[in-house]
Amino acid sequence: MKNNSKAPLTSAEKANLWNFYMANTMSHCMFQHFLAHVENKQIKKIIQDSDLLSQRIIERVKNFFQEENIPLPAGFSEQDVNLAAPRLFSDSFYLLYIDLMYKLGLIFYSITLPNTTRLDIRLFITETMHDAANYSNQVTELMLETGIYVRPPNIPTLNTQEIVQRQSFFNGFFGDKRTLTGIEISQLFANIQFNTMKTVLLLAFGQVAESNEIRNYFIRGKHINIKQNTVFSNVLKEEDLPLTMPSQFNVTTTNIPPFSDKLMLFHISNLSSAKLRNFGDSIAVSPRHDLGSLYFRLMVETSNYAEDGGNLLIENSWMEKPPHNVDRNLLAKKKK
């Protein structure tokens, strides 16, 4: 069998490695500020391990790009974090935040691996997934120990198998509306969790951002997330499904920015992209018509918000262009 480990990087491999670098240079800045203020020893160990993983990913991507003579993106550096800035979040929030980052990372790695051809890149992604899964499990165990883990709602166990008999299974707007499936409940719950975490970040970033325009953008996003969570919660309440979110989301009163506006805006833009992917996944596994319509409506709202964030990045010359194809027509015109 021919060894393809050193074949030229494909478009997917270049793009995914580029995304790894951008996300992990950002995470490294976040973790460095967390480490400057964390007090709980167990949570500190989690942050240290997570930061080391981010640094390993950064170095591996550097090596891959250098071997291929591909220029590295600027990403984020010590210029984007102020370690002397006061604490912005509680220790418990650090843990909840890292839990979310591992969940998003594992989803992204699982998407990128099947589209990766070269053996060395596949091994790199597989090793990274393995490390992320191990750390994610450690985070979950610590959240359970400290009492801040929130379990999804429970549903009764049925005594017999059931076969869907009527097309009304899909009803949501008219006629009899069936109860939610376990998958539909889990998707609603996961979206509420995601929006809750993003709301706290938007609250904090809106408190410390230096630019008025970017600060207002964060505040607008916070209100969008709160409204969306009300919509999701109401669907669960209709079925008498209790929902309790953790209260460890304290944001301090500081208005001194620990992170650059560039980093915070990039972070929120990335989370908006992740939310759109979450909504798409939710549509795919939610057969009830009203749920599909709900997610689609919120996708449009989120997409518009994400585009406005992208425009702000462009206006401030902060958006780096990812790996892309060349314009052959433009090359031909330059030849004339």
Secondary structure, DSSP 8 states (H G I E B T S, - for coil): ----TTS---HHHHHHHHHHHHHHHHHHHHHHHHHTT---HHHHHHHHHHHHHHHHHHHHHHHHHHHTT--------GGGB-TTS---B-HHHHHHHHHHHHHHHHHHHHHHGGG--SHHHHHHHHHHHHHHHHHHHHHHHHHHHHT-----------SS-----SGGGG-SSSS------HHHHHHHHHHHHHHHHHHHHHHHHHHH-S-HHHHHHHHHHHHHHHHHHHHHHHHHHTTT------S---B-S--S-SB-HHHHHHHHHHHHHHHHHHHHHHHHT--SHHHHHHHHHHHHHHHHHHHHHHHHHHHTT-----S----HHHHHHHH-
